[in-house]
Amino acid sequence: MESLYLPLLKALFRLNPLALSRAGGTVSTTSVKSEVENGVPVTRLSLRAVGPLVFTATACVVTLGIFQEVYTRILGEETILRGMPQIALDGELNVGAWYSSALMILSAIGLFLTGRVQRDVPEGRAPLPWYALAVIFVGLSIDESASFHEILGDPLRNALDTGGLLYFAWVIPGAIFTLTVGVLFIPFLLTLPRGVAVRFVVAGAIFVGGALGMELLEGNLADKGEMGSVLFMVFVIIEEAMEMFGIALFLSTVVTHLVSVQPKWQLEQ
């Protein structure tokens, strides 16, 4: 267990990317490689496989969720597998919620490391936006696990007397928050390489389209008493898939950019 977490912890707290310019050599295609250099143990990390791995894992989680929904629709929940709520895409305390939260934490780590590199390398961009995004993604991860946003639903709906598309009234502050973050980070996007900025925008659009856009459609059905219907669950699956693939694209882009800025990593042990 210690060997599993050691590279991650040292990447966060004892990263020395500039030392790599003196270390020389190339990065292996394997994820972790330990070596002894000048009598000092070092661990080299390769991040290039993160993108394909994340997209494959995301597809597996979504496929499991679709299987669970089809299975329960056909055979019901009173089977030996008890409906398999652990792999459902709807609700909390399941693999989907854990996976989405994990993707967000990994994105936060990638953003933090990118900010660290930008601070240390010559002619690096200001690290503050990267750190700010890292904090936002930590908050999103916590909310994904604890569902704080859903606590706002009933009080806001009662206070504002919303219905229809706004039945899940938390989308109102959610949209305000999203718009505010988007506007504030426009100058930051303009400083990035065009390909990175475009992928960030596409990833954000996919995620927000699922988290807010599909939630509006689900709210309209819920207001009509169709929560749990086939169409409602189709919308839920699309929502969760868009959220996961949006974060996966964002994480992949962060890692790709991180590797392009600092392709070699050396961690002191």
DACOR-V524171 format. One record per backbone hydrogen bond with DSSP energy under -0.5 kcal/mol. CO is the residue of the C=O (numbers start at 1). NH is the residue of the N-H. Records with the same first field share a line. If there is no record, write none. Layout:
CO->NH + NH
//
This chain:
1->5
2->6
3->7
5->9
6->10
7->11
8->12
9->13
10->14
14->268
16->19
17->20
18->21
19->22 + 23
20->24
31->46
33->44
35->37 + 42
37->40
39->41
40->37
41->269
42->35
43->267
44->33
45->47
47->50
49->53
50->54
51->55
52->56
53->57
54->58
55->59
56->60
57->61
58->62
59->63
60->64
61->65
62->66
63->67
64->68
65->69
66->70
67->71
68->72
69->73
70->74
71->75
72->76
77->79
79->82
81->84
82->85
84->87
85->88
86->95
88->96
94->98
95->99
96->100
97->101
98->102
99->103
100->104
101->105
102->106
103->107
104->108
105->109
106->110
107->111
108->112
109->113
110->114
111->115
112->116
113->117
114->118
115->119
116->120
117->121
121->124
127->130 + 131
128->132
129->133
130->134
131->135
132->136
133->137
134->138
135->139
136->140
137->141
138->142
139->143
140->144
141->145
142->146
143->147
147->150 + 151
148->151 + 152
149->152
150->153 + 154
151->155
152->156
153->157
154->158
155->159
156->160
157->161 + 162
163->166
164->167
167->169
168->171
169->172 + 173
170->174
171->175
172->176
173->177
174->178
175->179
176->180
177->181
178->182
179->183
180->184
181->185
183->186
185->189
186->190
187->191
188->191 + 192
189->192
193->197
194->198
195->199
196->200
197->201
198->202
199->203
200->204
201->205
202->206
203->207
204->208
205->209
206->210
207->211
208->212 + 213
209->214
210->215
212->216
213->217
214->218
215->219
216->220
217->221
218->222
219->223
220->224
221->224 + 226
222->225
226->229
229->233
230->234
231->235
232->236
233->237
234->238
235->239
236->240
237->241
238->242
239->243
240->244
241->245
242->246
243->247
244->248
245->249
246->250
247->251
248->252
249->253
250->254
251->255
252->256
253->257
254->258
255->259
256->260
257->261
258->262
266->16
267->43
//
